[in-house]
Amino acid sequence: MFGLLFLILFTPGVSEFLCTSSDLELSYTFCDSTAHDFMFNLTPCSIMNETIWSLALTWIPRSDITFLKVIFKVWYNGAKALHWKEVLCSGVDDEYSVCGRLKGETVATAFDIKGARISFPKGNYEIVLQGFSDDSENNMTVCLNLTMIVKQDPF
């Protein structure tokens, strides 16, 4: 029963709020026009004086996850701030629970993000998270456009 409440079928192109608080607003849309079975949750919904955030993700992939490369791009107030690529699943000795999942199989995972290393100045952040099932970045399995609005400076 709990799992049924966790999965949500989102409409493509419609912005979904993850959370909103006095210091943070976080929402996302999918990059493509296909509906997804996806749930993303971040707690607490604050960036002030937080040292650890808990992230929960439930997702039903549209293809097998034998190989997974993620690309993470961040823009701050319109300027490129970060571009990071990493192969998470290669099919050999993979350490992440998403690796080896089959098309249509539910992926449910939770992990902590240590925020003490990151200080987010007030402003607008546009974040693109892409996942590819090949190293050439031709077969995209997931793509999210996240919007993060930091409403006050951390100092």
N, C-alpha and C positions, 0 to 999 in steps of 0.2 A: 504494500500500500504506500509506504513512504517513497519508494522509487517512482511511483506514478505521479506524485505531487512534484517531484524534482524535475521531471522532463517537461519542457515547454517547446511547442512548435512555433517558431517565430516567422513572421511574414517578412519576406525580403524587402529591403529598402526602408523599413520602419525602424526608427531609433528606439532602442530599449534602454531604460534606466537601470544601471546596476545599483547606484546609491546616490543619495544627496544628503548633505549635512551643512552646517554653518561654514565649513572651510573647504568642502570638496563636492564636486559634481562629476559623476562618471557615467557615461552612456556608450552604447556601441550600435553599429549596424554591420551587416554582412556585406562583403565586397561584390558578391555575385547576386544573381536574381533567383536563386534556388532557395526554397525554405529549408531550414535546418532544425534538427532535434538537438537542442543545446541549452545548457544552464550554466551560468557563471555567477559566482557570488564572492564578494570581498567583504571581510569584517576585520576591524571596525571601519566604518565609512568616515575616516578622518586621516589626515596626514600630520596633524599637529601632535608632537610629543609621542608618537607611536614608534615602537621599536620592532614590532612584529605584526604583520597582517596575515590573516588566514584566507586562503583562496581555495574555493571548491569548484570543481568543473565536472559536468556530466555532459557527454557528447556521444552521438551515434555517428561514426564516420561513414562516408559514402564510398570508401575504398579500403582495401586491406592496408594495414600500417606495418609493412615489413621494412620500409625505408621512410624516414621522416626528417626533412630539413626545415628548420624554422628561420624566418627572417623577421627581424624586429626593427622597425624604423620609428623614430620619434622626432617630431618637429615641435619647437617651443616658440610661441608667438610668430609662427610662420618661417622660422629659420631651422634648418636641419640640425638636430642635436645629437642623434645617435643612429648608427646603422650597424646591426649585429646579426651574424649568421652562425648557425650551429646545426650540425647533424646530430639529432637526438636518437635516431634509430638507424642502424646500418644492417641489421639482420644477424649480427655476430656479437655475442656478449652484451646485449643491450641492458641498461640498468633502469630504464623508465617503464612504468606500468602500461603506458599506451602502446609500447612496441609489441608487435606480434598480434595486435587485435585485428579481427576480421571485419569486413564490411558488414554493417548492420548490428554489430556487437556493441553493447553499451560500455562506454569508458566512464568510470566514475573515480575521480582522484581528488585528493586534497593535499595541500602543502602550505608551508609558511614562507613568507617573504620577509626578510630582515630589512626593515626600513631605516635603521639608524645610519646606514652608509649613504643614504640618499636624502638630499635636501631639495625640495621642490619649491622654487620661487613662485610667487603669485603670477598667474598668467594662464594662457590657453595652450594645451598640449594636444596634438593630433598624433595618434599612435596607430601604426598599421602592423598587424601580426599576420604573417602568411605561413602556411604549412604546405610543403611539396612532397610528393611521394616519389620523386626522382631527383638526382643530383643536378640535372640540367635546368631545374626550375620550370619545367614545362607542364607538369601535371599537379595543379593546385588542389589540395584536399580541403583546406579551410582558409578563410581570409576574413579578418575582422578589422573594421575601422573603429577605433576607440577615441572618444573625446573626453579629456580630463580638464576640468576647470578648477584651478587652485585659487581660492577666493581671498587668501591672506598669506603674507610672508611668514615663514616659520620662525623668524627671529624677532 
